[in-house]
Amino acid sequence: MIDPGWISEDREYLRAVEIIYIRPCFVESDQVRFRARFSRDIAEMLPYLNTVIPNAIYNHGEKILCYTDALRVITLYPESMTALKAKNTTDAHQLARKIHGLVNDTFQRRDDIKPNCSRKNLPSTLDILRWLPEEEYNCGQCGDATCMAFASRLYHGDGKVAECIPLGQRRHAEAREALQSMLG
């Protein structure tokens, strides 16, 4: 079902954020994940958003910006966004409205913001560890003796998320997507 989304009455940079789908999270059945489409390409705004969002991780080459907001993982692409771990449908709609406002506010203030195209604030080893499947901790299928060692390799750029075999399972798709977004 396509939601009409959040449409601005004014002639703003981003006119609408249209929710394409809302589905249950794979891991947290009481939470939802969703995808929304922007009314226009926001690629030029991503370096500005990278400056104004304190915990953002930005990949300028791929034009992907990822950050967390109250444990929700939000990924902005030029023409769409995804969010994981929204509390419910109402929270998903509120988050879409918040992103709509954030993009428009940043656009309006862009003359006072220095765009930042560099990658910053990589997640810590412990942040990465929190996204690995707890019920299969230290299985060794990645080649490391512990999940902490694997998380450390990911942090240092010496590993790939796909090396964690349990993350390849459908039930861990949300965590896999979040890690891939955070690590670029």
C-alpha positions as CSV (number, residue, x, y, z in Angstrom):
1,M,0.0,0.0,0.0
2,I,1.4,3.4,-0.9
3,D,0.9,6.1,1.6
4,P,0.3,9.7,0.4
5,G,3.3,10.7,2.5
6,W,4.1,14.1,3.9
7,I,3.5,16.9,1.4
8,S,4.5,20.4,2.0
9,E,2.1,23.2,1.1
10,D,5.0,25.7,0.6
11,R,7.4,25.6,-2.3
12,E,10.2,24.0,-0.3
13,Y,13.2,22.1,-1.5
14,L,11.7,18.7,-0.7
15,R,8.0,18.7,-1.4
16,A,7.1,15.3,-0.1
17,V,8.3,12.1,1.6
18,E,6.1,9.2,0.4
19,I,6.1,6.0,2.4
20,I,6.3,3.1,0.0
21,Y,6.0,0.3,2.5
22,I,6.0,-0.4,6.3
23,R,6.8,-4.0,7.3
24,P,7.5,-5.7,10.6
25,C,11.2,-5.8,11.6
26,F,12.8,-9.2,11.1
27,V,14.3,-9.2,14.6
28,E,12.0,-7.1,16.8
29,S,8.5,-8.2,15.9
30,D,7.0,-5.3,17.9
31,Q,8.8,-2.8,15.7
32,V,8.6,-1.8,12.0
33,R,10.9,-1.0,9.2
34,F,10.0,1.2,6.2
35,R,11.1,2.7,3.0
36,A,10.1,6.2,1.7
37,R,10.6,8.0,-1.6
38,F,11.6,11.6,-1.8
39,S,9.8,14.0,-4.2
40,R,13.2,14.9,-5.6
41,D,16.8,13.8,-5.6
42,I,18.5,15.1,-2.5
43,A,22.1,14.1,-3.4
44,E,23.3,17.7,-3.3
45,M,22.0,18.0,0.3
46,L,23.7,15.0,1.7
47,P,27.1,16.8,2.5
48,Y,25.1,19.5,4.3
49,L,23.1,16.9,6.2
50,N,26.5,15.2,7.1
51,T,27.4,18.4,8.8
52,V,24.2,19.0,10.7
53,I,23.6,15.4,11.9
54,P,26.0,14.8,14.7
55,N,26.4,11.0,14.5
56,A,26.1,10.6,10.7
57,I,28.3,8.2,8.6
58,Y,28.5,9.5,5.1
59,N,29.9,7.8,2.0
60,H,30.3,10.6,-0.6
61,G,31.1,8.2,-3.5
62,E,28.0,6.1,-3.0
63,K,25.9,9.1,-1.9
64,I,24.6,7.3,1.3
65,L,24.2,8.9,4.7
66,C,23.4,6.7,7.7
67,Y,22.8,7.6,11.3
68,T,20.9,6.5,14.4
69,D,18.0,8.4,16.0
70,A,16.8,6.9,19.3
71,L,18.1,3.4,18.3
72,R,16.4,3.6,14.9
73,V,18.9,3.2,12.0
74,I,18.1,5.8,9.2
75,T,19.7,5.6,5.8
76,L,19.3,8.4,3.3
77,Y,19.9,7.8,-0.4
78,P,19.5,10.4,-3.1
79,E,15.9,9.4,-4.0
80,S,14.8,7.5,-0.9
81,M,15.3,6.6,2.7
82,T,15.0,3.5,4.9
83,A,14.5,3.2,8.6
84,L,14.9,0.2,10.9
85,K,13.5,-0.3,14.3
86,A,10.7,2.3,14.3
87,K,8.3,1.7,17.2
88,N,5.2,1.4,15.1
89,T,3.4,2.8,12.1
90,T,2.8,6.1,13.8
91,D,6.5,6.4,14.6
92,A,7.3,5.6,11.0
93,H,5.1,8.5,9.8
94,Q,6.5,10.9,12.4
95,L,10.0,9.9,11.3
96,A,9.2,10.5,7.6
97,R,7.8,13.9,8.6
98,K,11.0,14.6,10.7
99,I,13.3,13.8,7.7
100,H,11.1,16.0,5.5
101,G,11.6,18.9,7.9
102,L,15.3,18.2,8.4
103,V,16.1,18.3,4.7
104,N,14.0,21.5,4.1
105,D,15.5,23.2,7.2
106,T,19.0,22.3,6.1
107,F,18.3,23.6,2.6
108,Q,17.1,26.9,4.0
109,R,20.2,27.3,6.2
110,R,22.7,25.9,3.6
111,D,24.5,29.3,3.2
112,D,25.5,29.1,6.9
113,I,26.5,25.4,6.7
114,K,29.8,24.2,5.4
115,P,29.2,20.9,3.5
116,N,31.2,18.0,4.7
117,C,32.0,15.2,2.1
118,S,34.2,13.3,4.5
119,R,33.3,10.1,6.3
120,K,33.1,10.6,10.0
121,N,32.0,9.0,13.2
122,L,32.4,5.3,12.3
123,P,30.6,3.1,14.7
124,S,32.8,1.7,17.5
125,T,33.7,-1.9,17.8
126,L,31.0,-2.3,20.5
127,D,28.4,-0.6,18.3
128,I,29.2,-3.2,15.6
129,L,29.1,-6.0,18.1
130,R,25.5,-5.0,19.2
131,W,24.3,-5.7,15.6
132,L,25.7,-9.2,15.4
133,P,23.2,-12.0,16.2
134,E,23.4,-12.6,19.9
135,E,22.0,-16.1,19.8
136,E,24.9,-17.2,17.7
137,Y,27.7,-15.3,19.4
138,N,31.2,-16.7,19.0
139,C,30.2,-19.4,16.5
140,G,33.5,-19.0,14.6
141,Q,32.0,-19.3,11.2
142,C,33.6,-16.0,10.1
143,G,37.1,-17.4,10.9
144,D,37.5,-15.4,14.2
145,A,37.4,-17.0,17.6
146,T,35.0,-14.3,19.0
147,C,32.4,-11.9,17.7
148,M,34.4,-9.1,19.4
149,A,37.4,-10.0,17.2
150,F,35.2,-10.0,14.1
151,A,33.6,-6.6,15.1
152,S,37.1,-5.3,15.5
153,R,38.1,-6.4,12.0
154,L,35.0,-4.7,10.6
155,Y,35.8,-1.5,12.5
156,H,39.3,-1.5,11.1
157,G,38.1,-2.2,7.5
158,D,39.7,-5.6,7.4
159,G,36.5,-7.6,7.1
160,K,33.2,-7.7,5.3
161,V,29.8,-8.0,6.9
162,A,29.1,-11.0,4.6
163,E,31.8,-13.0,6.4
164,C,29.3,-13.4,9.3
165,I,27.4,-16.4,8.1
166,P,24.5,-16.0,10.6
167,L,23.9,-12.5,9.3
168,G,23.2,-14.0,5.9
169,Q,20.1,-15.6,7.2
170,R,16.8,-13.9,6.3
171,R,15.9,-13.4,10.0
172,H,19.0,-11.2,10.3
173,A,18.5,-9.2,7.2
174,E,17.7,-6.0,9.2
175,A,20.9,-6.2,11.2
176,R,22.9,-7.0,8.0
177,E,21.4,-4.0,6.2
178,A,22.1,-1.7,9.2
179,L,25.8,-2.8,9.4
180,Q,26.3,-2.5,5.7
181,S,24.9,1.0,5.8
182,M,26.9,2.1,8.8
183,L,30.2,0.7,7.4
184,G,29.7,1.9,3.9
